[in-house]
Amino acid sequence: MTDYTYKVVPFLGSLANRGKIGEVSKQLESLINEGARNGWEFHSVTTVALEVKPGCLGALLSQGPTYVRHDQVVFRRRLAT
């Protein structure tokens, strides 16, 4: 079995006003290529769900937590043998 070390990087694409989705693809491509230049192999893109608890005012108003999802890019590199 090959052992790897992993690196996880958050990814949040952004579109300029009236931009095209291809812009986000290029941003992701750039992140993956940057990782490759630094010796990391692209492994996957995954989504992580986060629970955000209300602050003081929200708690006073009986607000419950909200949930947001964030994309994460996973890279890996073989461990030296």
Backbone as a ProteinNet text record, in pm:
[ID]
protein_1_A
[PRIMARY]
MTDYTYKVVPFLGSLANRGKIGEVSKQLESLINEGARNGWEFHSVTTVALEVKPGCLGALLSQGPTYVRHDQVVFRRRLAT
[TERTIARY]
83.3	0	88.2	53.2	127.5	70.7	159.2	116.2	129.4	33.4	30.6	16.9	57.9	23.7	-72.5	-167.4	-271.2	-267.6	-314.5	-326.5	-465.5	-539.6	-675	-677.2	-725.8	-726.1	-869.9	-919.5	-1054.5	-1059.8	-1173.7	-1192.6	-1326.9	-1322.3	-1443.3	-1424.7	-1489.1	-1479.4	-1557.5	-1520.5	-1594.1	-1612.1	-1725.8	-1757.5	-1760.9	-1699.8	-1712.8	-1856.5	-1897.2	-2032.1	-2064	-2168.8	-2212.1	-2104.8	-2020.3	-1916	-1973.7	-1889.5	-1931.1	-1871.9	-1942.1	-1899.4	-1759.7	-1717.9	-1583.4	-1475.6	-1506.9	-1411.5	-1381.1	-1483.5	-1464.8	-1384.7	-1410.2	-1333.3	-1185.8	-1156.3	-1016.4	-953.5	-1031.1	-979.6	-944.2	-1031.6	-1004.5	-884.7	-878.4	-765.1	-634	-635.8	-517.4	-473.5	-569.3	-537.4	-475.5	-531.7	-479	-339.2	-318.2	-185.6	-82.6	-122.8	-31.7	10.4	-85.1	-52.8	44.1	22.5	110.3	251.4	262.7	396	470.7	396.7	456.5	469.6	452.2	474.3	354.5	235	114.6	35	-18.5	-105	-249.8	-326.4	-468.7	-537	-618.4	-690.1	-840.2	-902.3	-1047.4	-1093.6	-1219.8	-1288.6	-1402	-1413.4	-1518.4	-1586.7	-1704.1	-1778.8	-1787.8	-1764.7	-1771.9	-1886	-1970.7	-2081.1	-2036.7	-2067.3	-2031.7	-2157.4	-2159	-2266	-2217.1	-2291.2	-2255.3	-2357	-2308.5	-2398.4	-2423.2	-2541.5	-2573.1	-2486.7	-2462.8	-2390.2	-2480.3	-2433.9	-2508.1	-2649	-2659.8	-2790.8	-2881.2	-2825.4	-2904.7	-2954.5	-2869.4	-2910.5	-3023.4	-3014.8	-3121.6	-3253.7	-3244.7	-3364.5	-3404.8	-3342.6	-3373.1	-3347.5	-3250.4	-3215.4	-3134.9	-3162.2	-3086.1	-2964.2	-2885.9	-2767.5	-2805.9	-2716.7	-2733.5	-2626.6	-2645.2	-2552.1	-2505.4	-2377.2	-2318.9	-2228.8	-2210	-2126	-2008.8	-1892.5	-1771.6	-1700.1	-1652.8	-1574.2	-1430.7	-1372.6	-1234.3	-1163.9	-1044.7	-965.2	-863.4	-860.1	-772.2	-655.7	-535.9	-413.2	-346.4	-261.5	-184.3	-43.4	44.6	184.1	231.1	303.6	356.3	457.3	451.6	551.1	682.5	790.9	924	946.1	1003.4	1030.6	1177.4
-117.8	0	124.9	219.7	344.8	443	507.3	606.2	746	828.2	965.7	1061.8	1184.1	1294.7	1382.2	1442.7	1518.7	1666.1	1747.6	1891.9	1932.2	2005.6	2048.5	2200.8	2254	2398.5	2442.5	2545.9	2593.4	2656.2	2639.3	2700.4	2771.5	2897.3	2976.3	3054.1	3009.1	3078.4	3207.8	3301	3426.8	3468.9	3528.6	3578.9	3730.1	3788.7	3933	3959.2	4081.6	4117.6	4058.2	3976.3	3909.8	3817.9	3764.9	3674.3	3541	3461	3329.4	3223.6	3111.2	3004.4	2953.9	2973	2933.6	3005.3	3124.3	3198.3	3120	3060.2	2981.8	2856.2	2795.6	2678.4	2712.9	2828	2872.3	2896	2949.6	2972	2839.1	2739.8	2608	2544	2556.7	2504.7	2567.4	2696.2	2766.5	2714.1	2691	2637.9	2498.4	2414.5	2278.7	2283.2	2369.2	2380.2	2434.6	2526.7	2579	2467	2385.2	2271.3	2176.3	2149.7	2059.4	2116	2246.9	2308.8	2294.8	2285.4	2271.1	2124.8	2032.7	1891.1	1814.5	1873.8	1807.3	1751.5	1633.3	1569.9	1600.7	1645.3	1671.1	1538.5	1537.9	1416.2	1429.9	1537.3	1551.4	1689.6	1716.4	1833.9	1778.2	1826.7	1779.7	1899.2	1876.4	1982.3	1952.2	2053.4	2039.9	2127.9	2071.6	2147.7	2203.9	2329.8	2396.4	2443.3	2424.1	2477.5	2609.5	2716.6	2848.8	2884.9	2891.9	2923.3	3073.2	3113.3	3256.2	3328.3	3455	3538.3	3576.9	3668.7	3710.4	3759.3	3848.5	3902.9	3794.1	3709.1	3599.7	3505.3	3477.6	3390.6	3455	3586.7	3657.2	3651.1	3646.1	3639.6	3495.8	3401.3	3258	3204.3	3259.7	3207.7	3079.9	2985.8	2861.5	2873.9	2770	2773.2	2774.6	2825.3	2816.8	2722.8	2673.7	2578.1	2629.8	2625.4	2667.9	2556.4	2553.2	2451.4	2519.3	2459.8	2513.8	2403.4	2437.3	2342	2341.1	2222.7	2202.6	2122.1	2163.8	2091.4	2007.6	1879	1786.3	1749.3	1767	1728.3	1618.6	1541.7	1441.2	1432.4	1378.3	1359.4	1229.7	1149.8	1025.5	1056	978.6	991.3	934.5	994.4	946	809.9	718.5	584	563
0	0	0	-84.8	-93.8	8	81.3	179.9	121.7	153	104.7	221.9	197.7	285.6	205.4	272.4	203.6	242.7	150.3	172.4	123	204.1	167.7	163.2	51.4	27.1	-2.5	65.7	35	-104.1	-169.8	-301.2	-304	-339.7	-358.9	-487.7	-591.9	-719.9	-716	-801.6	-807.3	-952.7	-978.5	-1111.5	-1110	-1209.4	-1228.5	-1273.8	-1269.6	-1310.7	-1447.9	-1453.3	-1576.5	-1634.5	-1548.6	-1593.8	-1637.2	-1697.5	-1744.1	-1652.4	-1641.2	-1551.8	-1587.6	-1711.1	-1751.4	-1671.9	-1621.3	-1536.9	-1409.8	-1351	-1229.2	-1260.3	-1374.9	-1416.1	-1427.7	-1483.1	-1496.4	-1359.2	-1264.9	-1129.9	-1063.6	-1079.3	-1022.9	-1091.1	-1221.8	-1298.2	-1250.4	-1226.7	-1179.6	-1042.5	-952.4	-820.2	-830.7	-916.5	-934.8	-994.3	-1094.4	-1156	-1057.8	-971.8	-870	-774.2	-734.1	-648.7	-716.3	-845	-920.7	-929.9	-951.5	-957.5	-824.2	-715.6	-583.7	-540	-634.2	-606.6	-553.1	-561.5	-512.7	-628.8	-612	-711.5	-675.6	-774.3	-750.7	-719.1	-614.3	-576.8	-600.5	-547.9	-562.2	-518.2	-546.7	-492.5	-408.3	-287	-198.4	-133.4	-80.9	-14.7	134.1	214.4	359.3	408.7	493.1	551.6	686.1	708.2	833.4	905.1	1035.3	1118.4	1176.5	1150.7	1202.1	1309.6	1432.3	1544.1	1548.9	1592.6	1597.4	1700.4	1675.2	1770.9	1887.2	1966.4	2087.1	2054.2	1955.5	1920.2	1864.1	1778.1	1722.9	1831.1	1929.3	2039.6	2119.6	2140.5	2212.6	2136.5	2004.7	1920.6	1889.9	1960.3	1946.9	1806.6	1739.4	1607.4	1624.3	1539.7	1540.7	1451.6	1444.5	1359.4	1211.6	1129.3	984.3	932.6	812.9	754.5	619.3	598.5	471.4	420.9	291	229	160.1	173.9	111.6	35.9	-83.3	-161.1	-112.8	-111	-69.3	-178.8	-214.9	-314.6	-238.1	-268.1	-198.2	-289.5	-236.8	-306.5	-224.4	-289.3	-216.3	-273.2	-190.3	-230.5	-164.8	-240.8	-185.7	-76.9	28.9	134.1	86.2	126	87.2	152	74.6	128.5	149.8
[MASK]
+++++++++++++++++++++++++++++++++++++++++++++++++++++++++++++++++++++++++++++++++

